[in-house]
Amino acid sequence: MTQERTPRGYPLPHPTHLLSDDVHRLREAITRIDADITEAAQQHSSVSTFLSGAIDGLAAEQSATDRYVHRLRLRALHGYDF
């Protein structure tokens, strides 16, 4: 049996083999692909959670900055000395 593989290392069936000869290779390939997709989805979820938290933090900082600038402008309008 030929040991052909994809660039990612998944086993490929050989075009001239019977399905019964390659069924184990196909099962291995599908199992490995599924594991890779599951890992990628978990990494995506982790990155997405991190980015959501970072965006929320930035939004809170922007809001606090806006309130501070607004107070400074009000003080300047009312003639307060800094």
Protein Blocks (a to p, Z undefined) as FASTA:
>chain_A
ZZdddfkopacddfkbcfklmmmmmmmmmmmmmmmmmmmmmmmmmmmmmmmmmmmmmmmm
mmmmmmmmmmmmmmmmnopaZZ
